[in-house]
Amino acid sequence: MKTVRADWANTILVCKKCSKKLGGGFGPKGKTGLAKALRSKLDVRKGRKGRLGIVDVKCLGICPRGSVTVVNAATPGEWLLIPEGLPIAAVAAELGLGVMDAALDRLEQQAD
């Protein structure tokens, strides 16, 4: 069996169906989906070479009104319902992802 290396330290699963129902709901104008807003705020590259994997998945089966279902793979027993309009910094803190960690990673990448 072959394997492929990924640089991910953690994986975040975001329900695509919930995001689509909200029509965005996040970002400065409230029109950006949660996964895209998290990627841009945390400065995470897409794909396996990013430091963090933020993956849109099909339906997780919870379907809350006015919220998006999110799973942090580090704590799979605890699913979060992120309400529409919650600041991305608060979402990152709730998921255990520090915005400061992203800044430190950027500095490390620039040094390389």
Beta strands, then each sheet from edge to edge (+ up, - down):
strand 1: 11-15
strand 2: 53-57
strand 3: 67-72
strand 4: 79-83
sheet 1: 2+ 1+ 3- 4+
end
